[in-house]
């Protein structure tokens, strides 16, 4: 078999957290079972959107029943204090 190097071939989302992250819009949230799942989803959102050249904000909060809710947010605006002077 002859191997050929190709460019600009999109990588499909794989894994349940990445597939979920791919579908989320700004303001959407997902209820997950625990802290580990919340961290996995947040990490997948950051990795997925970074690969698309998109900045993403995330947040997670624990709920009264022990579950966690994870949000996709607008990216943070970073202000460089040195440039303000």
C-alpha positions in Angstrom: 0.0 0.0 0.0 1.2 3.5 -0.9 0.8 6.0 1.9 -0.1 9.6 1.2 0.0 12.6 3.5 -3.2 14.6 3.4 -4.1 18.0 4.8 -7.3 19.6 6.1 -9.1 16.4 6.8 -11.4 17.1 9.7 -11.2 14.9 12.8 -14.6 13.6 13.8 -15.7 13.9 17.3 -15.2 10.7 19.3 -16.1 9.8 22.9 -19.4 10.6 24.6 -18.2 13.8 26.2 -16.8 15.2 22.9 -19.9 14.3 21.0 -22.0 16.1 23.7 -19.6 19.1 23.7 -20.0 19.3 19.9 -23.7 19.8 20.2 -23.7 22.5 23.0 -24.4 26.1 22.2 -23.5 29.1 24.4 -25.9 29.1 27.4 -26.6 25.3 27.2 -26.1 23.2 30.3 -25.9 19.5 31.0 -26.6 17.7 34.3 -23.9 15.0 35.0 -23.6 12.4 37.8 -20.5 13.6 39.6 -17.4 15.9 39.8 -15.3 13.5 37.6 -17.9 13.7 34.8 -18.1 17.4 35.1 -14.4 17.7 34.7 -14.4 15.3 31.8 -17.1 17.3 30.0 -15.4 20.7 30.6 -12.1 19.3 29.4 -13.8 17.9 26.2 -15.5 21.2 25.5 -12.2 23.1 25.8 -10.3 20.6 23.6 -13.0 20.3 21.0 -13.6 24.0 20.5 -9.9 24.8 20.6 -9.4 22.3 17.8 -12.0 24.3 15.8 -10.3 27.6 16.6 -13.1 28.7 18.9 -12.6 30.1 22.4 -15.0 28.6 24.9 -16.0 29.4 28.5 -17.2 26.7 30.9 -18.6 26.5 34.4 -19.7 23.7 36.7 -21.7 23.8 39.9 -22.6 21.1 42.3 -26.4 20.6 42.9 -28.2 19.8 46.1 -28.6 16.1 45.1 -24.8 15.6 44.6 -25.0 15.9 40.8 -23.2 18.6 38.8 -24.4 21.0 36.1 -21.9 22.0 33.4 -22.5 25.1 31.2 -21.0 26.3 27.9 -20.4 30.0 28.3 -19.1 32.9 26.3 -15.3 33.0 26.4 -13.7 35.3 28.9 -12.4 38.6 27.7 -8.7 38.9 28.8 -7.5 42.4 29.6 -3.8 43.0 29.6 -3.2 45.3 32.5 0.1 46.6 31.0 -1.7 47.8 27.9 -4.2 49.8 29.9 -1.5 52.2 31.2 
